[in-house]
Amino acid sequence: MSTMKINIVTPDGPVVESEADMIIAVTETGEMGILPGHIATVAPLQIGALRINKGDSTEVVAVHGGFIEVRPDVVTVLAQSAETASTIDIARAKLAASRAEEDLKVKKDDADFRLIELDLKRALNRISVFEGK
């Protein structure tokens, strides 16, 4: 079975450099499944889990926005931030989720509400990836 390269890069440097049989990403228009030989495309990413399948194993990466560039043999993710399950500080993520939930209860102006909502989504994404969901 053919594979493709996957590179996930953030402003802090590379997060993943690997091979994959299939990649599943959460884009602005929904989930996108990518196989080797996929048509070239670029899409904005949502906060979500990016799944990298190779053989019988799946690596999950918490991606927090950015873009995915797909070429037939290489997929590049340029993310604002990204974390593998093994690098996530689960206690910090749960604390951030709890704080954001409390802040949402005390609704401020719309701009604050949107920022807090994004903080909550990022924290819940980290928790979900860490727990393997």
Disulfide bonds with the S-S distance in Angstrom:
none
